[in-house]
């Protein structure tokens, strides 16, 4: 029979994991910041309800069921993807045009010959230093090579 051998260590581990910020914590902080106590309590009960669904699904053996029936697993995957797409669509439509434009205004702030109108997602007025791309890529390649080749310094500081 499975069980908890050391309840003190179990409770300590749970408290540590609960203290690590994750998506639930960020949702609670955001909801409380935007909606005050009422928004925070609503988000808290939502997170608790979601956690309960996941825990009871685990108790019921849903993972074993989905492992046994791959077609059912794919249905759950596609349903989740469709739900996330629906949520994303709602977010994009909440402020029409917000996903297509970064800045606002009539374009009078732009440099000459860079077109009028609002700032599009990518335009010639955006000052991006393309010379930094190879430098950054080289830095990451060197870091990856050092990591894959082992420690750069031997113990004691000698190379």
Order of alpha helices (4+ residues) and beta strands (2+ residues): alpha-alpha-alpha-alpha-alpha
